[in-house]
Amino acid sequence: MNWITNYVRPRINSIFSRREVPENLWQKCDECGTMLFHRELADNLNVCTQCGHHMQITPRARFQALFDGGIFTEVEVPEPVADPLHFRDQKKYPERMKAAQKGTGEKEAMLVATGEIGRTPIVAAAQDFSFMGGSMGMYVGNAIIAAAQKAIDLKRPLILFSAAGGARMQEGILSLMQMPRTTVAVQMLKEAGLPYIVVLTHPTTGGVTASYAMLGDVHIAEPNALICFAGPRVIEQTIRETLPEGFQRAEYLLDHGMLDRVIKRTDLREELITVTRMLLNLPPAVRGDLPAPETATPVKAEEQPAQTAKPSKS
């Protein structure tokens, strides 16, 4: 046994070898190419600190930044029939679902929760684009209906964050039926006199744009978000013309009257608090809490100092 080869050399290599750095500590900005430290990026809500590019953010991370203290309660959503069409392309539909659930840690492409923003109770729903492109299937339809019913029961406004590539092709016509279903859910909110606010994030396309995403009382978008029914490439190929720069982006739609606001993600919470309280005819939110006044401890009669009588002048 050669102890130098089998023991000494591996020991020296382990001491002086370069330590491997985990790959997930840094993330590259898709817009400017800057390498961003993951904690710094998370603290800035997945917005590039160099160029302001808005990257994708999960519904849970969004809700933690939205609700007071990051506290919210999930709303249970009825689960639809799994794989009703027995659809299969390169993979079976259940296999794609399991892969998406494993990759995101979520059950489906939409999360519904209740909580408070600026001490204003609301119901919120958010789509997860990382879950099969945030595609609208039967579960997403059930989630929006559950969110609307919860808002009506609690008499709270509904805030929805859209991020989707359209309908889910694995569910065929059943996914397209979610367009009228969600439209009815929005109408239920309007008949109950409750505000419905939509925040359109990148991207919001297809049947989502043609239904619940454009039926809000107020439409707010994140900067440079793609918002459309058919994509720019499809339109260019159809009309055989070059589209103007920034076509179908949030700023372009704001200039043409399709949006009410374009707000940075880091400023979105304060904007939603202001708009929500305005629609509810509530006074402006309190921006800071003052400590409660200290109550004076009452002094008992026997503890009060005895008063000495002054001699009267005669």
N, C-alpha and C positions, 0 to 999 in steps of 0.2 A: 504493500500500500504506500503510495507516494503522498505523504502528509502535506508536502508543500503544494502539490497540485490540487489535492482534494480538500484541503482546509485553509491553508494560508492565503492562496490566491483568491478564492471566492470571498474570504473575509475582507481582504484589502479592497476588492472590487465593490463590495457592498458599502464600505466606508466612503470611498472616494467617487463612487458612481453618481451621476446626476439624477436627482430625484425627479420623478415624473409629476407634472402639474396637471390636475384634473382639467378636462377640456371644457367643462361647463362653468368655469370661473369667469370666462370672458365671452362676450357676444359681439358680433360684428354688425354694425348698422347697415341696413340694406341700402340706405340712401347715400351716405357720405363715406362709408367704409371704415369709420372709426371703431377701434376695439374698446368696448365698454365693460367695466367691471360689473359683475352681475348684481352685487348689492347696491351699487350706485344706480344702476338701471332700474332695479326694483323699487328703490326709494323714489324715483322720478316717474313711476307708473309706466314703465316701458316706453318712455319718450327719450329719444337721443338727447343727451346733454350738449352736444355740439351743434347739430343742425335742426333739432326740434322734430325730427321724423317720428311719427307715431307707429310703433310696432304693435303686434297683436298682444292682447292681454286676456287672461282667462276670466270667466265670470266670477269666480271666487275672489281672485285678486282685485277685480273691479269692485265687488261688493264690500270687501274689507276696507277699501279706500273711500267708498261712498257713504256707508252707514256710520252713524255716530259710534265711535269707539271700535269700529269694525265688527260690531255685533249684529247678527241677523239670524232669522229663523227660516229654515227651508220649508217650502210649501210642497206637500205631497202631490205628485202628478199621477193620474191613472195611466197604467202601462197598457199599450195597445197589443194586438196580436203580433207575435214575432214572425217575420218573414211570411206575410200573407200570400204573396205571389210565388213563393219558392224561386226567387230570382237568382240567377247565376250568370256572371260574366267571366272574368278571369278567376274570380274566387266566388264562393257562395256568400250570400248576404250575411248569414250569421257569423261567418269567419271575419268579414270586414267589421262587423259590429264588435266582436270580441277584441280585435286589434285596436279599434278606436277607443274602446273602454280601457284597455290596458295602457295605451299611450297617453290618455288624458286623465285617467283616474275618475272619470265622470260616467254616469249612467247613460246620458244622452246629450244632445246638442243644445239643450236649454236648461237654465237653472232659474227657479222662481223662489223669491224670498220676501219676507216682511221685516220691517225695522223702521228706524227713524233717521231722518237727515235734518240736522238743525232743529231737533226736537219736533219735527213734523212727521207723523206716521205715514208710511207709504207702502205700496207693494211694488216690487221690481222684478223684471224678467230680463235675462241676458242670454244671448246666443254665443256658442263657443265655435269659432271658425276652425279650430284645430280638430274638432270632432266631425270628420267626414265633410269638411267644408261648411260646417254649420247648416247643412242641408235641411230643408223643411220636410219632415215626414209626419206621420200620425202622432208621434210623441210630442213634437213641437206644437202641433195644433192643440193637443190636449193640454199642454203646458200653458198656452196663452188663454185658453178657456178657463183653466183652473185659476190663473192669475186674475182674470177679469171677475170671476165669481168671488174670489177671496176679497178683491177690492170692493165689490158691491156689498158683501156681508159685513166688512169692517168699515165701510164708508170712507175709503182711502183712495187717493189718486194712484194711477198706475204709470210707472216709468219703464219703458222697454228699450233695451239696447240691442239693435239689430246688427248681425254680421253673418251673411249667408251667401252662398253661391247659387241659391235658387231651390227648386223642389228636388226631392230625393228620388232619383230615377229608379232605385231598387224597389220603390213602392208604387211606381206607375201612377195610374189615375187616382189612387188613394191619396197620394201626396198632393195632387192638384186640388183635391176636394178640401184641403186645409185652407185654401184661399177663401172660399165662402164661409167656412166655419169660423175662421178668425175674424172675418168681417162682421159676422153676427155678434161675436164676443165684444168687439169694439163698439158696436151699436148699443149693446146692453149697458156699457159704461156711459155712453152719451145720454141714454134715456134715464139713467140714475143720476145724471148731473155731476159726474165725477170727471176730473181732468185726466186726459190721456196724453202723455208726453213721450215722444219717440226721439231717441238718440241714435243717429245713423253712423255706424263706424265702417271702417274699410275691411272688406267690401260689402256692399248691400246691393244685390243684383237679383234678376229673375223674378220668380213669382212672389218672393218676399216683398220686393219693391212694388209689385202690382197688387198688394193686399195690405196687410196690417202695418207695414213700415211707412206708408204714406197716408195714413188715416188719422194721424194725431192732431190734437189741438195746437200743439207747438212742435216744430221740427228743428232739432239741433243736430249738427254734424261735427265730427272731428276734422281737423285740417287735412286736406288732400285726400279725403275718403272717396273711393269710387262708388257712385250711387247711380244705378241705371237698371233698365230692364234687359236690353241687349247690349253686349259689350262694344267698345269702340271698333275693334277689329271686324266684328260682324257687320256693323253699320258701314264701315269703309268699303268692305267687299260688296255690300248690297248696292249702295248708291254710287260707288266708284269715284269717290271724292275724298280729298284729304280733310280731316276734321280739324277744327281750330285747336290751338294748344290749350291743354287743361280741360278739354271737353269731358263732361259728365263727372268732373271732380267737384268737391263740396263748394269751393269758392266760385266756380262757374255757375253752379245751380243757385247759389245765394244771389249772385248778380242778376239772375234771370227769374227770381221770385219763387223758386221752389222750396227754399229753406228760410227759416227765421233767424238762425244764428249759426256761426261757425266758431266753436269754442275749443281752446286747448284742453287736453285731458286733465292737466294739473289745475285748471280753473273751473272744471265742469261741475264739481260738487257745489261750489258757491253759487254758480249760475242756476243749477237745478233747485237749490233751496229758495232762491229769490223768485224764480218762475212759479214754483209749486205754491208757495205762500200767496203769491199774487193771484193765482187762479182760484185759490180757496178763500180769497178776501180776508186774509189774515195779516196782522201787522208784520213789519220786517223782523227777521229772526234776530235773536240776541247773539251778538258775536263773542261775548265773553261773560263768564260767570263771576259775580262778586261774592265774597265770603258772607255767610249769614251773620247778621249783627249779633254781638254777644249780649245775652240777656243778663241784666243786673240781678245779683242774688239778693232776695229780700232779707232784711235784717229783722230778727225777732225783737219783740219789745224788751225782753229781759236782757238782750245783748246790747241794747242801745246805751250809750254812756249817760250817766246821771247828770242832769244839769244843776249846777249850784246856783242858788238864788242870790242875786246881787243885793247888797244892803241898800236900802232906800235912804235917800237924803232927807233928813228931817229939818 
